[in-house]
Amino acid sequence: MDRKMANRKLIRLSQLKNKLATENLEEIDWVTFGVIVKKVTPQSANNGRTFSIWRLNDLRDLTECVSLFLFGEVHKEHWKTEQGTV
């Protein structure tokens, strides 16, 4: 893990909103981790394609969640991922 994180900055999900407002993250090589705390039943978009919504949290501040929308091949590959997965 140390090798993969070399020269990267860890930003916790609970810090993401603040960091987006105060830093230019496009100029930083950063990474975050999240736990799937809630999954919404897959839904159909207006174009008929199915997608999923996951709510992610870093378990540090349970009031701060990020919604992740999965479309296309990502949805097809990961929609069965279990709640609680990191």
Buried (B, 14 or more C-beta within 10 A) or exposed (E): EEEEEEEEEEBBBBBBEEBEEEEEEEEEEBEBEBBBBEBEEEEEEEEEEBBBBBBBBBEEEEEBBBEBEBEEEEBEEBBEEEEEEE
